[in-house]
Amino acid sequence: MERLLQALGEAEVPSWQDQANCMGVDPDLFFPDRGASTREAKEVCRGCVVRLDCLEYALDNSEKFGIWGGMSERERRRLRRARTLTRREAAS
């Protein structure tokens, strides 16, 4: 959670955070070393009622590290690309 607060900087902590399954969990679990398993972090996220809020926060703020909303950096990149393509197709 400390890294989440660092990522937020001086901004107000989002209201969804208080309901997150990760409250009280070691934040290092969500920021594994390169190549380390993300399985445990994603398991914490799996049943979280604010998972989508967390994911949208990460996408809106271009979070490049960690597990947010149950997705790794690579998974969020793919989602961003897919959303961009969908918007382009809808616009044409």
C-alpha positions as CSV (number, residue, x, y, z in Angstrom):
1,M,0.0,0.0,0.0
2,E,3.0,2.3,0.6
3,R,3.9,2.1,-3.0
4,L,0.3,3.0,-4.0
5,L,0.5,6.0,-1.8
6,Q,3.9,6.9,-3.4
7,A,2.3,6.5,-6.8
8,L,-0.5,8.8,-5.8
9,G,1.9,11.4,-4.5
10,E,0.2,14.4,-3.0
11,A,-3.1,13.5,-4.6
12,E,-6.0,12.4,-2.4
13,V,-6.3,8.6,-1.8
14,P,-9.1,7.2,-4.0
15,S,-12.2,6.3,-2.1
16,W,-12.2,2.8,-3.6
17,Q,-9.0,2.0,-1.9
18,D,-10.6,1.5,1.6
19,Q,-12.6,-1.4,0.2
20,A,-9.7,-3.1,-1.5
21,N,-8.7,-6.7,-0.7
22,C,-5.1,-5.6,-0.7
23,M,-5.5,-3.4,2.4
24,G,-3.1,-4.9,5.0
25,V,-1.3,-7.1,2.5
26,D,2.4,-6.7,2.0
27,P,2.7,-4.2,-0.9
28,D,5.8,-6.0,-2.2
29,L,3.5,-8.8,-3.3
30,F,2.0,-6.4,-5.9
31,F,5.4,-5.2,-7.1
32,P,7.3,-8.5,-7.7
33,D,10.9,-8.6,-9.0
34,R,11.2,-9.0,-12.8
35,G,10.4,-12.6,-13.7
36,A,8.8,-13.4,-10.3
37,S,5.4,-14.9,-10.1
38,T,2.4,-12.6,-10.0
39,R,0.0,-15.5,-9.1
40,E,-0.4,-14.6,-5.4
41,A,-1.1,-10.9,-6.1
42,K,-3.7,-11.7,-8.8
43,E,-5.4,-14.2,-6.4
44,V,-5.8,-11.3,-3.9
45,C,-7.4,-9.2,-6.7
46,R,-9.6,-11.9,-8.0
47,G,-12.6,-11.5,-5.7
48,C,-12.0,-7.8,-4.9
49,V,-15.1,-5.6,-5.2
50,V,-13.0,-2.6,-6.4
51,R,-10.8,-4.5,-8.8
52,L,-12.2,-2.6,-11.8
53,D,-11.7,0.8,-10.1
54,C,-8.1,-0.2,-9.3
55,L,-7.5,-1.2,-12.9
56,E,-9.0,2.0,-14.3
57,Y,-6.9,4.0,-11.9
58,A,-3.8,2.3,-13.2
59,L,-4.8,2.7,-16.8
60,D,-5.8,6.4,-16.4
61,N,-2.5,7.1,-14.6
62,S,-0.3,5.0,-16.9
63,E,1.1,2.9,-14.1
64,K,4.0,1.0,-15.5
65,F,4.8,-1.2,-12.6
66,G,3.0,-3.7,-10.3
67,I,-0.2,-5.6,-10.3
68,W,-3.2,-3.3,-10.5
69,G,-6.8,-4.6,-10.7
70,G,-5.5,-8.1,-11.2
71,M,-3.4,-7.3,-14.2
72,S,0.4,-7.1,-14.8
73,E,2.1,-4.3,-16.8
74,R,2.1,-6.4,-19.9
75,E,-1.6,-7.2,-19.6
76,R,-2.5,-3.6,-19.1
77,R,-0.5,-2.6,-22.2
78,R,-2.5,-5.1,-24.2
79,L,-5.7,-3.8,-22.8
80,R,-4.7,-0.2,-23.6
81,R,-3.9,-1.2,-27.2
82,A,-7.2,-3.1,-27.6
83,R,-9.1,-0.1,-26.3
84,T,-7.3,2.3,-28.7
85,L,-8.1,0.0,-31.6
86,T,-11.7,-0.2,-30.6
87,R,-12.0,3.6,-30.4
88,R,-10.3,4.0,-33.8
89,E,-12.7,1.5,-35.4
90,A,-15.7,3.2,-33.8
91,A,-14.5,6.6,-35.0
92,S,-14.2,5.5,-38.6
